[in-house]
Structure formats: C-alpha cells, structure tokens
Amino acid sequence: MVTPHTLRKYRKFALVIVLILSAIITPPDVASQIIVAIPVLLLYEISIHISKIVIKNQERKLKKDVRTR
C-alpha cells in the first residue's frame, strides 16, 4: 500500500518520469509535452490527497473499533 508520505517523498522522481514519458509519446514539441504532462501530474497530486483522506478514515475507524471493545 502506498502512503501519502511515500508519494510526497518520490514526487520529484515522478515529475521527471512523467516528463520523460510525455517527451517520448508526443511529437518533438514542448507545448505538446506540457499538455500531456500536466494532467498526469494533477492526477498524481490528487492521488496524494485521496490517499491522505483514506488513511485518516482508516485510523478513525480503527480508533472507533478499539473503543467499542
């Protein structure tokens, strides 16, 4: 399972990988590369926030289960 901390830690590497892949799959044009890279990077950032929410919900549920025992 990937944690928000891990995603934040490897954010720089993800940026480089996304830019390299977008350079490979697009024509040799910087604008096309950016147009492809931006949505992928936005999805990466959204995944960080979603994983943070999921982790908080799991911790909250675990605390609730421990209290009921």
Backbone as JSON, one array per atom type, in Angstrom:
{
  "sequence": "MVTPHTLRKYRKFALVIVLILSAIITPPDVASQIIVAIPVLLLYEISIHISKIVIKNQERKLKKDVRTR",
  "N": [[0.84, -1.18, 0.0], [0.52, 2.21, -0.78], [1.59, 5.08, 0.83], [0.66, 8.49, 1.72], [2.92, 9.84, 2.51], [5.0, 8.47, 1.21], [4.34, 8.97, -1.46], [4.68, 11.75, -1.53], [7.38, 11.88, -0.95], [8.62, 10.77, -3.22], [7.91, 12.51, -5.22], [9.48, 14.23, -6.85], [10.89, 12.41, -8.44], [8.77, 11.24, -9.78], [7.86, 13.41, -11.27], [10.01, 13.79, -13.06], [9.96, 11.33, -14.42], [7.39, 11.41, -15.58], [7.68, 13.61, -17.29], [9.68, 12.64, -19.01], [8.37, 10.43, -20.16], [6.22, 11.77, -21.39], [7.64, 13.24, -23.24], [8.51, 11.22, -24.89], [6.15, 10.1, -25.96], [4.92, 12.15, -27.33], [4.95, 14.43, -30.18], [8.01, 16.11, -31.25], [7.74, 18.64, -29.59], [7.55, 21.19, -27.32], [5.25, 22.31, -26.2], [3.27, 20.35, -26.65], [4.3, 18.33, -25.08], [4.04, 19.44, -22.52], [1.27, 19.73, -22.41], [0.49, 17.08, -22.27], [1.79, 16.25, -19.94], [0.85, 17.79, -17.76], [-1.91, 17.03, -16.99], [-1.39, 14.43, -16.03], [0.36, 14.89, -13.92], [-1.34, 16.38, -12.3], [-3.19, 14.39, -11.64], [-1.51, 12.79, -10.12], [-1.0, 14.46, -7.91], [-3.62, 14.67, -6.92], [-4.0, 12.03, -6.19], [-2.31, 11.88, -3.99], [-3.68, 13.46, -2.13], [-6.1, 12.04, -1.92], [-5.21, 9.58, -0.92], [-4.33, 10.45, 1.56], [-6.74, 11.15, 2.78], [-8.0, 8.65, 2.85], [-6.28, 7.22, 4.55], [-6.63, 8.68, 6.93], [-9.35, 8.14, 7.42], [-9.23, 5.38, 7.81], [-7.67, 5.26, 10.13], [-9.36, 6.59, 11.9], [-11.52, 4.83, 11.93], [-10.29, 2.59, 13.01], [-9.65, 3.53, 15.59], [-12.23, 3.88, 16.55], [-13.15, 1.23, 16.55], [-11.46, 0.13, 18.45], [-12.27, 1.45, 20.76], [-14.83, 0.43, 21.13], [-14.47, -2.11, 22.02]],
  "CA": [[0.0, 0.0, 0.0], [1.3, 3.44, -0.89], [1.15, 6.1, 1.78], [0.87, 9.85, 1.24], [4.32, 10.22, 2.76], [5.8, 7.89, 0.14], [4.05, 9.71, -2.68], [5.33, 13.06, -1.44], [8.83, 11.67, -0.96], [9.07, 10.47, -4.57], [7.27, 13.44, -6.13], [10.46, 14.71, -7.82], [11.15, 11.34, -9.39], [7.56, 11.09, -10.59], [7.88, 14.53, -12.21], [10.99, 13.5, -14.11], [9.47, 10.19, -15.21], [6.25, 11.87, -16.39], [8.2, 14.46, -18.37], [10.37, 11.79, -19.98], [7.35, 9.67, -20.91], [5.47, 12.66, -22.27], [8.52, 13.59, -24.35], [8.59, 10.06, -25.79], [4.9, 9.8, -26.65], [4.43, 13.29, -28.1], [5.88, 14.93, -31.19], [9.07, 16.94, -30.65], [7.2, 19.97, -29.37], [7.47, 21.41, -25.87], [3.86, 22.57, -25.82], [2.59, 19.05, -26.6], [4.81, 17.62, -23.91], [3.43, 20.03, -21.33], [-0.16, 19.42, -22.45], [0.34, 15.7, -21.82], [2.34, 16.06, -18.59], [0.08, 18.48, -16.72], [-2.99, 16.21, -16.41], [-0.84, 13.29, -15.29], [0.87, 15.42, -12.66], [-2.5, 16.71, -11.48], [-3.7, 13.13, -11.1], [-0.57, 12.38, -9.07], [-1.27, 15.29, -6.73], [-4.93, 14.26, -6.41], [-3.83, 10.73, -5.53], [-1.72, 12.15, -2.68], [-4.74, 13.94, -1.24], [-7.05, 10.95, -1.7], [-4.61, 8.6, -0.01], [-4.32, 11.05, 2.89], [-8.11, 11.04, 3.29], [-8.26, 7.23, 3.13], [-5.51, 6.86, 5.74], [-7.31, 9.28, 8.08], [-10.59, 7.39, 7.66], [-8.87, 4.08, 8.37], [-7.24, 5.47, 11.51], [-10.55, 6.93, 12.67], [-12.3, 3.61, 12.09], [-9.55, 1.73, 13.93], [-9.85, 4.07, 16.94], [-13.61, 3.6, 16.93], [-13.24, -0.2, 16.84], [-10.75, -0.15, 19.7], [-13.09, 1.96, 21.85], [-16.02, -0.4, 21.33], [-14.09, -3.42, 22.6]],
  "C": [[0.89, 1.25, 0.0], [0.72, 4.48, 0.06], [1.36, 7.49, 1.19], [2.31, 10.31, 1.42], [5.22, 9.7, 1.64], [5.58, 8.64, -1.17], [4.71, 11.08, -2.68], [6.85, 12.93, -1.54], [9.36, 11.48, -2.38], [8.44, 11.37, -5.63], [8.24, 13.93, -7.22], [10.77, 13.66, -8.88], [9.96, 11.14, -10.32], [7.5, 12.19, -11.64], [8.82, 14.25, -13.37], [10.5, 12.37, -15.01], [8.31, 10.61, -16.11], [6.73, 12.73, -17.54], [8.94, 13.65, -19.43], [9.37, 11.01, -20.82], [6.55, 10.57, -21.84], [6.33, 13.13, -23.44], [8.61, 12.45, -25.36], [7.31, 9.9, -26.6], [4.34, 10.96, -27.46], [5.41, 13.66, -29.2], [6.92, 15.84, -30.54], [8.65, 18.41, -30.51], [7.0, 20.14, -27.87], [6.03, 21.61, -25.42], [3.07, 21.26, -25.71], [3.02, 18.26, -25.38], [4.16, 18.15, -22.64], [1.94, 19.71, -21.26], [-0.42, 17.99, -21.98], [0.75, 15.54, -20.36], [1.46, 16.66, -17.5], [-1.07, 17.64, -16.16], [-2.48, 15.02, -15.59], [-0.3, 13.75, -13.94], [-0.27, 15.84, -11.74], [-3.12, 15.46, -10.86], [-2.8, 12.6, -9.98], [-0.83, 13.15, -7.78], [-2.62, 14.92, -6.1], [-4.82, 12.93, -5.67], [-3.19, 10.9, -4.16], [-2.81, 12.55, -1.7], [-5.76, 12.83, -0.94], [-6.47, 9.92, -0.75], [-4.53, 9.14, 1.41], [-5.7, 10.93, 3.54], [-8.41, 9.59, 3.68], [-7.53, 6.8, 4.4], [-6.18, 7.42, 7.0], [-8.58, 8.53, 8.43], [-10.29, 6.03, 8.28], [-8.44, 4.21, 9.83], [-8.43, 5.79, 12.41], [-11.39, 5.68, 12.94], [-11.61, 2.66, 13.08], [-9.71, 2.22, 15.37], [-11.26, 3.77, 17.45], [-13.78, 2.12, 17.31], [-12.55, -0.54, 18.16], [-11.57, 0.33, 20.9], [-14.28, 1.05, 22.16], [-15.68, -1.74, 21.96], [-13.99, -3.36, 24.05]]
}
